[in-house]
Amino acid sequence: MVPRKQYMDKLIKMKDEKIIRVITGIRRCGKSTLLEMFQTYLKKNGVNDNQIISINFEDIHYEFLLDYHKLYDYITKRLAPGQKTYVFLDEVQNVPKFQKAVDSLYIKDHVDVYITGSNAHMLSGDLATLLSGRYIEINMLPLSFAEYYELKGGDKREAFTSFYKNGAFPQAAMITDDDVRSDYVRGIYNTVLLKDIVARKKINDVSILESMACFLFDNIGNIVSSNKVADSLTSYGRKTTSITVENYIGALMDAYVLYKAPRYDIKGKQHLKSLEKYYVTDMSLRHLVLGNRDRDIGRILENIVYLELIRRGYTVQIGKVGDLEIDFIATAKDKRIYYQVAASVMDPATFDREFGSLNKIKDHYPKYVLTMDELPIGQDGIEQINVVDFLLNF
């Protein structure tokens, strides 16, 4: 197992705080394993077995607890008297009205609650109202390249090629046979579509959802609108409306299949309300649907960098400076960094485009160009970095 240090550090830091930890993310990204690793940490640091209650609601063994009253009674009868009890509820969205049980556990003394879920819908509506101010969300992604490389080892450039072609779901990363790995990823994709989206949203026309996912996967790194998606699907014989597209995009985001990067006008200092970009949570999903497309390496790199910035705790937007585009504005508190991402800037026209956009920004925040080039150049205080080195060390 890869020690998901970034997420483990967050859990350890929040241990024993009066707060509910909500770990979210796409199926099979490692949420259950993270809970297991944290429980191992607790046991190594003086917590007894009787102080840990762990329930995975995808295990049929716990099917009798899918009623929130029974769940609450089951847990309260097993609380360690006079000691802290750590309660772990995995895939808790399977329990209707689970938030009532969670809230009742939260208000008890000496109870530490950790829950996971594979759909952002669990953080809306009643949960947000009932548990407002009482929980912290930790959004989890599949393996970063640094984690993937720790698992695979070898030449880092070869490992990176494998990373962007095969994706980084933890279990998939350990499968050596290409066909078996593809079947595993297909199982994730089908489960997410059918269980987390179609069933939950009561979608009747699955083919429209699949076609739209295919279109968005094909357009990572491109600015899109719901009208553009609807028009494109209609031209392919999949007649639909912009409202349906917006609903389906929301469903894909709720299931953590897609992430959205909104636009920001740097000169005008204002957020723009349309024409966002979307990025897929793992390259293996894109390759499953579209096949390997090495000609898209620039946009694949952009997708990978976007996810890495999210992992590092940044809020990420795409930038507009006049008529030019900045791939990413990464902000955290009072820190801001600008990034351009390209496969290479060895071609003079590409060099001028990528560096020229950053040169149009007149503030003094750091600016970087990330590429696959082995001989970074740089210009006017703008640093060029090899993307593999950025992912591993920067």
C-alpha positions as CSV (number, residue, x, y, z in Angstrom):
1,M,0.0,0.0,0.0
2,V,1.2,3.5,-0.8
3,P,1.1,5.6,2.5
4,R,-1.2,8.4,1.3
5,K,0.8,10.8,3.4
6,Q,-1.0,14.0,2.3
7,Y,-4.4,12.7,3.5
8,M,-3.0,10.8,6.5
9,D,-1.3,14.0,7.8
10,K,-4.7,15.8,7.6
11,L,-6.4,13.1,9.6
12,I,-3.7,12.9,12.2
13,K,-3.7,16.7,12.5
14,M,-7.5,16.7,13.1
15,K,-7.5,13.7,15.5
16,D,-9.6,14.2,18.6
17,E,-10.9,17.6,17.3
18,K,-14.6,18.2,17.8
19,I,-15.3,17.9,14.1
20,I,-16.7,15.3,11.7
21,R,-14.2,14.3,9.0
22,V,-15.9,13.7,5.6
23,I,-13.7,12.0,3.1
24,T,-15.0,12.2,-0.5
25,G,-13.8,11.1,-3.9
26,I,-14.6,8.9,-6.8
27,R,-15.0,5.1,-6.1
28,R,-11.8,3.1,-5.7
29,C,-9.6,6.2,-5.2
30,G,-8.4,4.8,-1.8
31,K,-10.9,6.1,0.8
32,S,-11.5,2.8,2.5
33,T,-7.8,2.0,2.5
34,L,-7.1,5.4,4.0
35,L,-9.4,4.6,6.9
36,E,-7.7,1.3,7.4
37,M,-4.3,3.0,7.5
38,F,-5.5,5.5,10.0
39,Q,-7.0,2.8,12.2
40,T,-3.6,1.1,12.1
41,Y,-2.0,4.4,13.1
42,L,-4.4,4.7,16.1
43,K,-3.6,1.2,17.3
44,K,0.1,1.9,17.1
45,N,-0.5,5.0,19.2
46,G,-2.3,3.6,22.2
47,V,-5.9,3.1,20.9
48,N,-7.4,-0.3,21.8
49,D,-9.5,-2.4,19.4
50,N,-12.6,-1.8,21.5
51,Q,-12.3,1.9,20.9
52,I,-12.7,1.5,17.1
53,I,-16.0,0.9,15.4
54,S,-15.7,0.5,11.6
55,I,-18.6,-0.2,9.2
56,N,-18.4,-0.5,5.4
57,F,-21.8,-0.1,3.9
58,E,-20.8,-1.8,0.7
59,D,-20.3,-5.0,2.8
60,I,-23.6,-7.0,2.8
61,H,-22.6,-8.0,6.4
62,Y,-23.8,-4.6,7.5
63,E,-27.0,-4.5,5.4
64,F,-29.1,-4.6,8.6
65,L,-27.7,-1.2,9.5
66,L,-29.1,0.7,6.5
67,D,-31.7,2.1,8.8
68,Y,-30.3,5.1,10.6
69,H,-32.1,4.3,13.9
70,K,-30.5,0.8,13.9
71,L,-27.2,2.2,13.0
72,Y,-27.3,4.7,15.9
73,D,-28.4,2.0,18.3
74,Y,-25.7,-0.4,17.1
75,I,-22.9,2.2,17.6
76,T,-24.0,3.6,20.9
77,K,-24.2,0.1,22.4
78,R,-20.5,-0.4,21.5
79,L,-19.0,2.9,22.7
80,A,-16.1,2.4,25.0
81,P,-17.2,3.6,28.5
82,G,-15.1,6.5,29.7
83,Q,-12.8,6.4,26.6
84,K,-12.6,8.0,23.2
85,T,-14.3,5.9,20.6
86,Y,-13.4,6.3,16.9
87,V,-16.3,5.7,14.6
88,F,-15.7,5.0,10.9
89,L,-18.6,4.9,8.4
90,D,-17.5,3.9,4.9
91,E,-19.8,4.8,1.9
92,V,-22.3,6.1,4.4
93,Q,-24.5,7.7,1.6
94,N,-26.0,4.2,1.3
95,V,-27.9,4.8,4.5
96,P,-31.0,7.0,4.0
97,K,-31.0,10.0,6.4
98,F,-27.6,8.9,7.7
99,Q,-26.9,12.5,8.7
100,K,-29.3,12.2,11.6
101,A,-27.3,9.3,13.1
102,V,-24.0,11.1,12.4
103,D,-25.3,14.3,14.1
104,S,-26.5,12.4,17.2
105,L,-23.0,10.7,17.4
106,Y,-21.3,14.1,17.0
107,I,-23.0,15.6,20.0
108,K,-21.9,12.8,22.3
109,D,-18.8,13.2,24.4
110,H,-15.7,11.1,23.6
111,V,-16.8,10.2,20.1
112,D,-14.7,10.9,17.0
113,V,-16.6,10.4,13.7
114,Y,-15.1,9.8,10.2
115,I,-17.3,9.2,7.2
116,T,-16.6,8.6,3.5
117,G,-18.8,8.9,0.4
118,S,-18.5,8.6,-3.4
119,N,-21.1,11.3,-4.2
120,A,-21.0,15.0,-3.5
121,H,-24.8,14.9,-3.1
122,M,-24.2,13.7,0.5
123,L,-22.8,17.1,1.3
124,S,-25.9,18.9,0.0
125,G,-29.4,19.5,1.3
126,D,-30.1,18.1,4.8
127,L,-26.5,17.2,5.6
128,A,-25.3,20.7,4.9
129,T,-28.1,22.1,7.0
130,L,-27.9,19.7,9.9
131,L,-24.2,19.5,10.1
132,S,-23.3,23.0,9.1
133,G,-20.1,24.1,10.7
134,R,-19.6,20.6,12.1
135,Y,-17.6,18.9,9.4
136,I,-14.5,19.3,7.3
137,E,-14.3,17.7,3.8
138,I,-11.2,16.0,2.6
139,N,-11.5,15.4,-1.1
140,M,-9.4,12.5,-2.2
141,L,-8.1,11.8,-5.6
142,P,-6.4,8.7,-7.1
143,L,-2.6,8.5,-6.8
144,S,-0.5,11.5,-7.5
145,F,2.5,10.9,-9.8
146,A,4.8,11.1,-6.7
147,E,2.8,8.3,-5.0
148,Y,2.6,6.3,-8.3
149,Y,6.4,6.5,-8.7
150,E,6.9,5.5,-5.1
151,L,4.9,2.4,-5.9
152,K,6.4,1.6,-9.3
153,G,10.0,2.9,-9.1
154,G,12.4,2.6,-12.0
155,D,13.1,5.3,-14.5
156,K,11.0,8.3,-13.7
157,R,10.3,9.3,-17.4
158,E,9.1,5.7,-18.2
159,A,7.0,5.7,-15.0
160,F,5.4,9.0,-16.1
161,T,4.5,7.5,-19.5
162,S,2.8,4.6,-17.7
163,F,1.1,7.0,-15.3
164,Y,-0.6,9.2,-18.0
165,K,-1.5,6.2,-20.1
166,N,-2.8,3.8,-17.5
167,G,-4.1,6.2,-14.8
168,A,-3.6,6.0,-11.1
169,F,-6.4,4.2,-9.3
170,P,-4.4,2.5,-6.6
171,Q,-5.5,-1.0,-7.3
172,A,-5.2,-0.5,-11.1
173,A,-1.6,0.7,-10.6
174,M,-0.7,-2.7,-9.2
175,I,-2.2,-4.7,-12.1
176,T,0.4,-5.6,-14.7
177,D,-1.8,-7.1,-17.4
178,D,-3.2,-4.5,-19.7
179,D,-6.5,-6.3,-20.4
180,V,-7.1,-7.0,-16.7
181,R,-6.4,-3.4,-15.8
182,S,-8.8,-2.2,-18.5
183,D,-11.5,-4.5,-17.2
184,Y,-10.9,-3.2,-13.7
185,V,-11.2,0.5,-14.8
186,R,-14.3,-0.4,-16.9
187,G,-15.9,-1.8,-13.7
188,I,-15.2,1.4,-11.9
189,Y,-16.6,3.5,-14.8
190,N,-19.8,1.4,-15.2
191,T,-20.4,1.4,-11.4
192,V,-20.1,5.1,-11.2
193,L,-22.4,5.7,-14.1
194,L,-25.0,3.2,-13.2
195,K,-25.0,3.4,-9.4
196,D,-23.8,6.9,-8.5
197,I,-25.4,8.8,-11.4
198,V,-28.1,6.9,-13.3
199,A,-29.8,5.3,-10.3
200,R,-29.3,8.4,-8.0
201,K,-30.5,10.9,-10.6
202,K,-33.1,8.6,-12.1
203,I,-31.7,9.1,-15.6
204,N,-33.7,7.4,-18.4
205,D,-31.5,7.9,-21.4
206,V,-28.2,6.4,-20.4
207,S,-26.8,6.8,-24.0
208,I,-27.1,10.6,-23.7
209,L,-25.1,10.5,-20.5
210,E,-22.4,8.3,-22.0
211,S,-22.2,10.4,-25.2
212,M,-21.8,13.6,-23.1
213,A,-19.1,12.0,-20.9
214,C,-17.3,11.0,-24.1
215,F,-17.5,14.5,-25.4
216,L,-16.2,16.1,-22.2
217,F,-13.4,13.6,-21.9
218,D,-12.4,14.4,-25.5
219,N,-12.5,18.1,-24.7
220,I,-10.4,18.3,-21.5
221,G,-8.5,21.6,-21.5
222,N,-10.9,23.2,-23.9
223,I,-13.4,25.9,-23.0
224,V,-16.9,24.5,-23.3
225,S,-20.5,25.6,-22.7
226,S,-23.6,23.7,-22.2
227,N,-25.0,25.0,-25.5
228,K,-21.9,23.8,-27.3
229,V,-22.2,20.4,-25.8
230,A,-25.9,20.2,-26.6
231,D,-25.3,21.3,-30.2
232,S,-22.5,18.9,-30.7
233,L,-24.5,15.9,-29.3
234,T,-27.5,16.9,-31.4
235,S,-25.3,17.0,-34.6
236,Y,-24.2,13.4,-33.7
237,G,-27.8,12.3,-33.6
238,R,-28.1,12.6,-29.8
239,K,-30.8,15.3,-29.5
240,T,-30.7,17.0,-26.2
241,T,-30.9,20.5,-24.5
242,S,-28.5,22.7,-22.7
243,I,-30.5,22.2,-19.5
244,T,-30.1,18.4,-19.7
245,V,-26.4,18.9,-20.3
246,E,-26.1,21.1,-17.3
247,N,-27.9,18.5,-15.1
248,Y,-25.7,15.7,-16.4
249,I,-22.5,17.7,-16.0
250,G,-23.6,18.3,-12.4
251,A,-24.2,14.6,-11.9
252,L,-20.7,13.7,-13.3
253,M,-19.2,16.3,-10.9
254,D,-21.2,15.0,-8.0
255,A,-19.7,11.6,-8.7
256,Y,-16.2,13.1,-8.8
257,V,-15.7,12.0,-12.4
258,L,-15.2,15.6,-13.5
259,Y,-13.8,18.7,-11.9
260,K,-14.5,22.2,-13.1
261,A,-12.1,25.1,-13.5
262,P,-13.9,28.5,-13.7
263,R,-12.6,31.5,-15.6
264,Y,-11.1,34.6,-14.1
265,D,-10.4,37.9,-15.8
266,I,-7.0,39.0,-14.5
267,K,-7.0,42.5,-15.8
268,G,-10.7,43.1,-14.9
269,K,-10.2,41.3,-11.6
270,Q,-13.6,39.5,-11.9
271,H,-14.9,36.0,-12.0
272,L,-16.5,35.1,-15.3
273,K,-19.7,33.1,-15.2
274,S,-19.5,31.0,-18.4
275,L,-17.1,29.0,-20.6
276,E,-15.4,26.9,-18.0
277,K,-13.0,24.0,-18.5
278,Y,-13.5,20.5,-17.3
279,Y,-10.9,17.9,-16.3
280,V,-11.3,14.1,-15.7
281,T,-10.4,12.7,-12.3
282,D,-8.1,10.0,-13.8
283,M,-6.6,9.5,-17.3
284,S,-7.6,5.8,-17.3
285,L,-11.2,6.8,-17.6
286,R,-10.5,8.9,-20.6
287,H,-8.4,6.2,-22.2
288,L,-11.1,3.6,-21.6
289,V,-13.7,5.7,-23.4
290,L,-11.6,7.3,-26.2
291,G,-8.6,5.0,-26.5
292,N,-5.0,6.1,-26.1
293,R,-4.5,9.4,-27.9
294,D,-0.9,10.4,-27.7
295,R,-1.5,13.4,-30.0
296,D,-3.4,15.0,-27.1
297,I,-0.4,15.0,-24.8
298,G,-0.6,18.8,-24.2
299,R,-4.1,18.6,-22.9
300,I,-3.3,15.4,-20.9
301,L,-0.5,17.2,-19.2
302,E,-2.8,20.1,-18.5
303,N,-5.3,17.7,-16.9
304,I,-2.6,16.1,-14.7
305,V,-1.2,19.5,-13.6
306,Y,-4.7,20.7,-12.7
307,L,-5.3,17.7,-10.5
308,E,-1.8,18.1,-8.9
309,L,-2.6,21.7,-8.0
310,I,-5.9,20.6,-6.4
311,R,-4.0,18.0,-4.4
312,R,-1.6,20.6,-3.1
313,G,-4.5,22.6,-1.7
314,Y,-4.8,25.4,-4.3
315,T,-8.0,26.9,-5.7
316,V,-7.5,26.6,-9.4
317,Q,-9.0,28.9,-12.1
318,I,-8.2,29.4,-15.8
319,G,-7.1,33.0,-16.5
320,K,-8.0,35.6,-19.1
321,V,-5.6,38.4,-19.8
322,G,-7.0,40.5,-22.7
323,D,-7.4,38.1,-25.6
324,L,-4.9,35.6,-24.2
325,E,-5.4,32.7,-21.9
326,I,-3.5,31.6,-18.8
327,D,-3.9,27.9,-18.2
328,F,-4.0,28.1,-14.4
329,I,-4.2,30.6,-11.7
330,A,-3.4,28.7,-8.4
331,T,-4.3,30.5,-5.2
332,A,-4.0,29.6,-1.5
333,K,-4.6,32.3,1.1
334,D,-2.5,35.2,0.0
335,K,-0.4,33.1,-2.4
336,R,-0.9,33.1,-6.1
337,I,1.0,31.3,-8.9
338,Y,0.5,31.4,-12.7
339,Y,1.1,28.3,-14.9
340,Q,1.2,27.6,-18.6
341,V,1.3,23.9,-19.6
342,A,2.5,22.6,-23.0
343,A,4.1,19.4,-24.4
344,S,7.1,21.5,-25.6
345,V,8.1,25.1,-26.3
346,M,11.0,24.2,-28.6
347,D,9.0,25.5,-31.5
348,P,9.5,29.4,-31.6
349,A,5.8,30.1,-32.2
350,T,4.7,27.9,-29.2
351,F,7.4,29.5,-27.1
352,D,6.2,33.0,-27.9
353,R,2.6,32.0,-27.2
354,E,3.2,30.4,-23.8
355,F,5.6,32.9,-22.5
356,G,3.8,35.9,-24.2
357,S,0.6,35.2,-22.2
358,L,2.5,35.2,-18.9
359,N,4.4,38.4,-19.9
360,K,1.1,40.2,-20.3
361,I,0.4,39.8,-16.5
362,K,1.9,42.8,-14.8
363,D,1.8,41.7,-11.1
364,H,4.8,40.1,-9.4
365,Y,3.5,36.7,-8.5
366,P,5.5,33.7,-9.7
367,K,5.0,32.5,-13.2
368,Y,6.0,29.1,-14.6
369,V,5.8,27.2,-17.9
370,L,5.6,23.4,-17.5
371,T,6.7,21.2,-20.4
372,M,8.2,17.8,-21.2
373,D,11.3,19.5,-22.5
374,E,14.6,18.3,-21.0
375,L,16.4,21.6,-21.4
376,P,14.3,24.3,-19.8
377,I,14.9,27.8,-21.1
378,G,13.0,30.5,-19.2
379,Q,12.6,34.2,-20.0
380,D,12.1,37.5,-18.2
381,G,11.8,35.9,-14.7
382,I,9.4,33.2,-16.0
383,E,10.8,29.8,-15.1
384,Q,10.4,26.8,-17.3
385,I,10.2,23.4,-15.5
386,N,10.0,19.9,-16.7
387,V,6.6,18.6,-15.7
388,V,7.9,15.3,-14.3
389,D,10.3,17.2,-12.0
390,F,7.4,19.5,-11.0
391,L,5.2,16.6,-10.0
392,L,8.0,14.9,-8.0
393,N,9.9,17.7,-6.4
394,F,8.5,21.2,-6.8
